[in-house]
Amino acid sequence: MCSNQPNYRPVLLALLVLSSLPSARAAGPTPVNLGSAVHFTILAGAAVTTTGGGVINGDVGASPITGAAILLTQAQVNGTIYCVDAAGPAGSVIAPALLTTAMGDLTAAINDAAGRSPTPSGSFLNPGAGNLAGLTLVPGLYKFTGTALLTGSDVTLSGGPDDVWIFQIASDLEVGDHVHVVLAGGAQARNIFWQVTTSATIGTFSSFKGTILANQAITMNTTSAMDGRALAFTAGVTFNGNVGGTPTPAAPFFTSITRPTGHSTILVLNTTAYFPITLQSSPALMPAVWTTVVTTTPVATPWTYTNQNSSAAQLFYRAFIKH
C-alpha cells in the first residue's frame, strides 16, 4: 500500500545502546557507498519518462539534461524532484550543484561495485549459467561475464539483515515478466547492489529488490514494482511501474554518549547519511516526555552532535530517521 505519510524507523535509546550486547558479523562484502545518491529513487543522466506510472517514494533527479526531460509530476513523487534548471515539472527544485555531486557519487559507486575483488569463482561466477531463476543465493560477490537473466521463476536471496549482495554484470540485466526477487532470513533491499555495465529492464508484474547502478538506461515496465533505486549514469530511466521507493534505511543507534561538562553532552550516532534524523531527549522514561533537540540531515556517518543545553541531572536520548 502506498502512502503520502512519512515512515519512521524504530528508535534505539541510549540506555539500551550503551549496554554490552553481542552482535553478529555481517556476511558478504561491505555495502557500496552511494554517497549523496542514496536518497534518490530515480537518478538519471538523460530523460526520466513515463506513460502513466504509479507512485515513487523518494527523490528524483536528472543531470546534466534539462529539467524539461523529467516527465514525472510532483503528484507522483513522495519526495523532491531536483532539476538543473527552471524547465522542470511544477513544484520541482532547481539544484544543479546538488545533482552534480550526486552524479559524481554515482560514478564512484559504480566504479566501487565494478572493482570489487577477488574475482568471483565457482558458484559465484555466472550462477545458473547466467539465469538466476529458481536459485537461492547466499550473501556475496557475484559476477556475470555477459547478460544476467532472471526469467522463468523467482530468485531468493537468503541472509541476515546486515548481509550484503553485489552483482557485477558485464552486459545487461533482464528481469522477465511476473518474476520476483524474494528476500529470506531477514535480508534487506538496502544491502543489494546490481552493477550493470549497459542497461537494465524490469518486466511487467515483476517485483525487484535492490539498487541498480547502470552505466546506461533503466526501464521499469508496466505494473512492475521496485524496493530499491534506479540510478542510470549516461542514459535515462523509464518508469511505468506501479511503485518504486528507496529501501528502508537501518535504524540509527548510539555508539557513544559522554558528558564533558555539566551543561553539555556529546552524542555519536551511526545513521544513514543524507536521510533526515530527529534527536530527542527526555528526563524520564516513565512516563516519557520527549523534547526535540535537533532535526537535521547528516552528510556523513558516524554523526556527532553536542547538546549544549543538557543541564538536567539525567537525560535519556532517542533518534529516528524520516524515510
C-alpha positions as CSV (number, residue, x, y, z in Angstrom):
1,M,0.0,0.0,0.0
2,C,1.3,3.4,-0.9
3,S,1.0,6.3,1.5
4,N,1.8,10.0,1.4
5,Q,2.7,9.8,5.1
6,P,6.4,9.5,6.1
7,N,7.6,6.3,7.6
8,Y,9.6,6.3,10.8
9,R,12.2,3.7,11.8
10,P,12.2,2.3,15.3
11,V,14.2,4.2,18.0
12,L,17.1,2.9,20.0
13,L,17.6,4.5,23.4
14,A,20.9,5.4,24.8
15,L,20.0,3.4,27.9
16,L,19.9,0.2,25.8
17,V,22.7,1.0,23.3
18,L,25.4,1.5,26.0
19,S,24.9,-2.0,27.4
20,S,27.2,-4.7,26.1
21,L,25.1,-6.5,23.6
22,P,26.6,-9.2,21.3
23,S,26.5,-8.6,17.6
24,A,26.7,-10.9,14.6
25,R,29.2,-10.2,11.9
26,A,27.6,-9.4,8.6
27,A,28.2,-11.9,5.7
28,G,29.2,-10.9,2.2
29,P,31.2,-7.8,1.0
30,T,30.9,-4.4,2.6
31,P,28.0,-2.3,1.2
32,V,28.5,0.0,-1.8
33,N,28.7,3.6,-0.6
34,L,26.2,5.6,-2.6
35,G,27.1,8.9,-1.1
36,S,24.6,11.7,-1.8
37,A,22.9,9.5,-4.4
38,V,21.4,7.4,-1.6
39,H,18.2,9.4,-1.2
40,F,17.3,9.2,-4.9
41,T,14.8,6.6,-6.0
42,I,15.5,7.7,-9.6
43,L,18.6,9.5,-10.8
44,A,19.4,9.7,-14.5
45,G,21.9,11.3,-16.9
46,A,19.1,11.7,-19.5
47,A,15.3,11.8,-19.6
48,V,13.1,10.4,-17.0
49,T,10.0,9.3,-18.8
50,T,6.6,7.6,-18.1
51,T,3.4,6.6,-19.8
52,G,1.4,6.6,-16.7
53,G,3.4,5.0,-14.0
54,G,2.3,5.0,-10.3
55,V,4.0,6.3,-7.2
56,I,7.6,7.0,-6.4
57,N,8.6,7.1,-2.7
58,G,11.9,9.1,-2.6
59,D,13.6,11.8,-4.6
60,V,14.0,12.1,-8.4
61,G,16.7,13.9,-10.3
62,A,18.4,14.2,-13.7
63,S,21.6,15.8,-14.7
64,P,23.1,17.2,-16.9
65,I,19.9,17.1,-19.0
66,T,17.4,19.9,-18.8
67,G,14.5,19.7,-16.3
68,A,12.1,19.6,-19.3
69,A,13.2,16.0,-19.8
70,I,11.7,14.9,-16.5
71,L,8.2,13.9,-17.4
72,L,7.1,12.8,-13.9
73,T,4.8,15.1,-12.0
74,Q,5.2,16.1,-8.3
75,A,1.9,14.4,-7.6
76,Q,3.5,11.1,-8.4
77,V,6.6,11.7,-6.2
78,N,6.5,11.4,-2.4
79,G,9.8,13.3,-2.3
80,T,11.5,16.1,-4.2
81,I,12.1,16.4,-7.9
82,Y,15.5,18.0,-8.5
83,C,16.4,19.7,-11.8
84,V,19.4,21.6,-13.2
85,D,17.2,24.5,-14.5
86,A,13.7,26.1,-14.3
87,A,12.3,23.9,-17.0
88,G,11.4,21.1,-14.7
89,P,7.9,19.9,-13.6
90,A,5.8,22.2,-11.4
91,G,7.0,22.1,-7.8
92,S,10.5,20.8,-8.7
93,V,13.6,22.3,-7.1
94,I,16.5,23.8,-9.1
95,A,19.7,22.3,-7.6
96,P,22.4,21.9,-10.3
97,A,25.2,21.7,-7.7
98,L,23.4,19.0,-5.6
99,L,22.8,17.0,-8.8
100,T,26.4,17.3,-9.9
101,T,27.6,16.0,-6.6
102,A,25.1,13.1,-6.7
103,M,26.1,12.1,-10.2
104,G,29.8,12.2,-9.1
105,D,28.9,10.0,-6.2
106,L,27.0,7.6,-8.5
107,T,30.2,7.3,-10.7
108,A,32.2,6.5,-7.6
109,A,29.6,3.9,-6.5
110,I,29.6,2.2,-10.0
111,N,33.4,2.1,-10.0
112,D,33.4,0.7,-6.5
113,A,30.9,-2.1,-7.2
114,A,32.6,-3.0,-10.6
115,G,36.1,-3.1,-9.0
116,R,35.3,-5.4,-6.0
117,S,37.7,-8.3,-5.7
118,P,38.7,-11.1,-5.6
119,T,37.2,-12.1,-8.9
120,P,34.3,-14.5,-8.1
121,S,34.7,-18.1,-9.0
122,G,32.8,-21.4,-8.7
123,S,29.1,-20.9,-7.9
124,F,29.6,-17.1,-7.6
125,L,30.7,-16.8,-11.3
126,N,27.9,-16.9,-13.8
127,P,25.4,-18.5,-11.3
128,G,22.7,-20.6,-13.0
129,A,24.7,-20.3,-16.3
130,G,23.6,-16.7,-16.4
131,N,20.0,-17.1,-15.3
132,L,19.2,-16.7,-11.6
133,A,15.7,-18.2,-11.9
134,G,15.0,-20.8,-9.2
135,L,18.2,-20.2,-7.3
136,T,18.7,-19.4,-3.6
137,L,21.8,-17.2,-3.2
138,V,23.8,-16.6,0.0
139,P,25.4,-13.2,0.6
140,G,28.5,-12.5,-1.5
141,L,30.1,-11.0,-4.6
142,Y,28.7,-12.5,-7.9
143,K,30.0,-11.9,-11.4
144,F,28.3,-12.3,-14.8
145,T,30.6,-12.2,-17.8
146,G,27.7,-11.4,-20.1
147,T,24.0,-10.6,-19.6
148,A,22.4,-11.5,-16.3
149,L,18.9,-13.0,-16.7
150,L,16.1,-13.6,-14.3
151,T,13.5,-15.2,-16.3
152,G,11.1,-18.1,-15.8
153,S,10.9,-18.2,-12.0
154,D,11.8,-16.3,-8.9
155,V,15.2,-15.9,-7.2
156,T,15.7,-15.9,-3.4
157,L,18.4,-14.0,-1.6
158,S,18.7,-15.6,1.8
159,G,20.7,-14.0,4.6
160,G,20.5,-11.7,7.7
161,P,19.6,-8.0,7.9
162,D,23.2,-6.8,7.6
163,D,24.4,-9.2,4.9
164,V,25.3,-7.9,1.5
165,W,25.0,-9.0,-2.1
166,I,26.8,-7.3,-5.0
167,F,26.2,-8.4,-8.6
168,Q,28.8,-7.4,-11.2
169,I,27.1,-7.7,-14.7
170,A,29.3,-7.2,-17.8
171,S,26.3,-6.5,-20.1
172,D,22.5,-6.1,-19.5
173,L,20.2,-7.1,-16.6
174,E,17.0,-8.6,-17.9
175,V,14.2,-9.4,-15.4
176,G,11.3,-11.3,-17.0
177,D,7.6,-10.8,-16.6
178,H,5.9,-11.9,-13.3
179,V,9.3,-12.7,-11.7
180,H,10.1,-11.7,-8.1
181,V,13.3,-11.2,-6.2
182,V,12.4,-12.8,-2.9
183,L,14.2,-11.9,0.4
184,A,14.5,-14.5,3.1
185,G,16.0,-14.7,6.6
186,G,15.8,-11.0,7.2
187,A,17.7,-9.9,4.1
188,Q,17.2,-6.2,3.3
189,A,16.9,-4.4,0.0
190,R,19.2,-1.7,1.2
191,N,22.1,-4.2,1.1
192,I,21.6,-5.5,-2.5
193,F,23.5,-3.8,-5.4
194,W,23.3,-4.6,-9.1
195,Q,26.2,-3.1,-11.1
196,V,25.1,-3.1,-14.8
197,T,27.6,-2.3,-17.5
198,T,24.9,-1.5,-20.1
199,S,21.2,-1.3,-19.4
200,A,18.5,-3.0,-17.2
201,T,14.9,-3.9,-17.8
202,I,12.4,-4.9,-15.2
203,G,9.5,-6.9,-16.7
204,T,5.7,-6.4,-16.3
205,F,4.2,-7.6,-13.0
206,S,7.7,-8.3,-11.6
207,S,8.9,-7.3,-8.2
208,F,12.5,-6.2,-7.9
209,K,14.8,-5.6,-4.8
210,G,18.0,-3.6,-4.6
211,T,19.8,-0.7,-6.1
212,I,20.5,-0.8,-9.9
213,L,23.8,1.1,-10.8
214,A,23.6,1.2,-14.6
215,N,26.0,2.9,-17.0
216,Q,23.2,3.3,-19.5
217,A,19.4,3.0,-19.3
218,I,16.9,1.5,-16.8
219,T,13.3,0.6,-17.8
220,M,10.6,-0.4,-15.4
221,N,7.8,-1.9,-17.4
222,T,4.0,-1.6,-16.7
223,T,2.8,-2.8,-13.2
224,S,6.4,-3.7,-12.0
225,A,7.5,-2.7,-8.5
226,M,10.9,-1.9,-7.0
227,D,12.1,-1.7,-3.5
228,G,15.4,0.0,-4.3
229,R,16.8,2.6,-6.7
230,A,17.1,3.1,-10.4
231,L,20.4,5.0,-10.9
232,A,21.4,5.5,-14.5
233,F,24.6,7.4,-15.3
234,T,24.6,8.2,-19.0
235,A,21.1,7.4,-20.2
236,G,17.5,7.7,-19.0
237,V,15.1,6.0,-16.7
238,T,11.6,4.9,-17.9
239,F,9.2,4.4,-15.0
240,N,6.0,2.7,-16.0
241,G,5.7,0.6,-12.8
242,N,3.2,0.7,-10.1
243,V,5.5,1.8,-7.3
244,G,9.2,2.4,-6.6
245,G,10.9,3.5,-3.5
246,T,14.2,3.8,-1.7
247,P,14.8,0.9,0.6
248,T,14.2,1.4,4.3
249,P,17.4,2.6,5.9
250,A,18.8,0.9,9.0
251,A,17.7,2.3,12.4
252,P,20.2,4.8,13.9
253,F,22.0,3.7,17.0
254,F,24.2,5.5,19.6
255,T,27.8,4.4,19.7
256,S,29.0,6.9,22.4
257,I,27.4,9.3,24.9
258,T,29.7,11.4,27.0
259,R,29.2,14.4,29.3
260,P,32.4,16.5,29.4
261,T,30.7,19.4,31.4
262,G,27.6,19.8,33.5
263,H,25.8,21.6,30.7
264,S,26.8,19.7,27.5
265,T,26.5,16.1,26.2
266,I,28.3,14.7,23.2
267,L,26.3,12.1,21.3
268,V,27.7,9.9,18.5
269,L,25.3,8.0,16.3
270,N,25.6,5.6,13.4
271,T,23.0,6.6,10.9
272,T,22.3,6.7,7.2
273,A,23.8,9.9,5.7
274,Y,21.5,12.1,3.6
275,F,18.4,11.0,5.4
276,P,16.8,13.4,7.9
277,I,17.3,12.4,11.5
278,T,15.5,13.7,14.6
279,L,17.2,13.6,18.0
280,Q,15.0,13.9,21.1
281,S,15.7,13.9,24.9
282,S,13.6,13.1,28.0
283,P,14.3,13.5,31.7
284,A,12.4,10.2,32.4
285,L,11.2,7.2,30.6
286,M,8.1,6.5,32.6
287,P,6.1,8.4,31.6
288,A,8.1,9.5,28.6
289,V,8.0,13.2,27.8
290,W,10.2,13.7,24.7
291,T,11.5,17.1,23.5
292,T,13.1,17.5,20.1
293,V,16.7,18.6,20.4
294,V,17.5,18.9,16.7
295,T,16.3,17.8,13.3
296,T,19.0,17.7,10.6
297,T,20.3,15.8,7.6
298,P,23.8,14.4,8.3
299,V,26.1,14.1,5.3
300,A,28.4,11.6,7.0
301,T,28.3,8.8,9.5
302,P,29.0,8.4,12.3
303,W,27.3,11.7,13.2
304,T,28.3,13.7,16.2
305,Y,26.1,16.2,18.0
306,T,26.8,18.3,21.1
307,N,23.8,19.2,23.2
308,Q,24.8,22.4,25.0
309,N,21.5,22.5,27.0
310,S,21.7,19.3,28.9
311,S,21.7,20.8,32.4
312,A,19.4,18.2,33.9
313,A,20.9,15.6,36.2
314,Q,19.8,12.8,33.9
315,L,18.6,12.8,30.3
316,F,17.6,9.9,28.0
317,Y,18.0,10.2,24.3
318,R,16.4,8.7,21.2
319,A,16.8,9.2,17.5
320,F,14.8,8.3,14.4
321,I,15.1,8.6,10.7
322,K,12.4,10.1,8.4
323,H,12.0,7.9,5.4
